[in-house]
Amino acid sequence: MIKNLVSRSNYRILGQIGQGQFGQVYFAISRKTGEFVALKSLAKGFPTNRFLREFSCLVSLRHPNIVACQGIEYHGQGRYLVMEYCEGEPFES
């Protein structure tokens, strides 16, 4: 699914970097700028209102220790959050 989704987007996936309960996170590159980003793909069953609430919370946060959310992309086959890419190990609690 994500391969088809991203083939029509502004981003090209380079690999998966994480997975959680509600979706996957991919390492990608912007086709327009060459900038590396993280794409958080949310599962189809994830409610739209929760998706938009997460997006709203993320774009309002600004702190040097929090990755920034740069936007959202939506296609008939899915949706994802475009996040700032931060190199390093995944955080696990």
Backbone torsions as a table, in degrees:
resi	resn	phi	psi	omega
1	MET	NA	-48.7	-175.5
2	ILE	-65.1	-33.1	178.8
3	LYS	-61.3	-45.6	177.6
4	ASN	-64.6	-42.2	-179.6
5	LEU	-58.7	-49.4	-174.1
6	VAL	-76.9	-25.0	179.6
7	SER	-63.1	-22.6	178.5
8	ARG	-101.8	7.9	-176.1
9	SER	-106.5	-173.5	177.8
10	ASN	-86.0	5.7	-174.4
11	TYR	-128.0	148.7	174.7
12	ARG	-117.7	124.5	-179.3
13	ILE	-73.7	134.7	177.3
14	LEU	-106.8	-18.2	177.8
15	GLY	165.2	162.5	177.1
16	GLN	-86.8	136.0	-179.5
17	ILE	-118.2	-5.3	178.9
18	GLY	-173.5	166.6	177.9
19	GLN	-152.8	141.8	179.0
20	GLY	-136.5	-168.7	-176.9
21	GLN	-64.5	-33.1	-173.7
22	PHE	-109.4	7.8	178.5
23	GLY	159.4	-166.8	-178.3
24	GLN	-121.0	161.0	175.1
25	VAL	-121.2	131.3	-177.5
26	TYR	-119.9	148.2	171.9
27	PHE	-88.9	126.7	-175.7
28	ALA	-142.2	168.9	177.8
29	ILE	-126.8	140.1	178.5
30	SER	-71.8	129.3	177.4
31	ARG	-68.7	-23.9	-177.5
32	LYS	-88.0	-44.4	-171.8
33	THR	-109.6	-17.2	-175.2
34	GLY	79.8	5.1	-179.7
35	GLU	-75.3	139.1	174.9
36	PHE	-79.2	139.1	178.2
37	VAL	-139.6	166.8	170.6
38	ALA	-109.5	130.3	177.5
39	LEU	-106.9	120.3	178.7
40	LYS	-99.1	105.4	-179.9
41	SER	-88.1	124.5	-178.6
42	LEU	-99.8	138.9	-177.4
43	ALA	-56.1	148.9	-179.8
44	LYS	-56.8	-34.7	-178.9
45	GLY	-76.9	-7.9	-179.4
46	PHE	-70.0	121.2	-174.6
47	PRO	-61.0	140.2	-178.7
48	THR	-58.8	-40.1	-179.6
49	ASN	-63.7	-35.6	177.1
50	ARG	-72.4	-36.7	176.1
51	PHE	-59.9	-48.4	-179.4
52	LEU	-68.5	-34.3	176.6
53	ARG	-65.9	-42.5	177.8
54	GLU	-62.9	-44.5	178.4
55	PHE	-59.4	-47.0	-179.1
56	SER	-59.3	-43.6	178.8
57	CYS	-65.2	-44.8	-176.5
58	LEU	-65.5	-40.9	-178.6
59	VAL	-71.6	-20.5	179.3
60	SER	-83.7	-14.8	-178.5
61	LEU	-84.7	130.4	175.4
62	ARG	-137.1	110.1	179.6
63	HIS	-159.1	142.9	-178.9
64	PRO	-59.9	-22.1	-178.3
65	ASN	-100.0	9.7	178.6
66	ILE	-123.5	129.6	177.3
67	VAL	-68.4	142.2	-177.8
68	ALA	-86.2	144.5	172.6
69	CYS	-92.1	124.0	-174.9
70	GLN	-95.6	-15.3	179.3
71	GLY	161.6	-172.5	176.2
72	ILE	-130.6	155.2	172.7
73	GLU	-130.8	139.1	-179.4
74	TYR	-133.5	134.2	175.3
75	HIS	-134.0	163.2	178.2
76	GLY	-56.1	-22.9	-178.5
77	GLN	-94.8	-6.9	-179.8
78	GLY	165.3	-175.5	-179.2
79	ARG	-147.3	154.4	177.0
80	TYR	-155.2	157.1	175.9
81	LEU	-92.8	136.7	176.7
82	VAL	-97.9	114.9	-174.7
83	MET	-116.0	152.9	171.9
84	GLU	-60.3	137.6	178.2
85	TYR	-90.0	132.0	179.0
86	CYS	-126.5	116.1	-179.9
87	GLU	-68.7	146.5	176.6
88	GLY	143.5	-174.6	179.8
89	GLU	-83.1	147.4	176.2
90	PRO	-62.5	145.4	176.7
91	PHE	-82.9	128.9	177.4
92	GLU	-129.9	132.8	-179.8
93	SER	-96.7	NA	NA
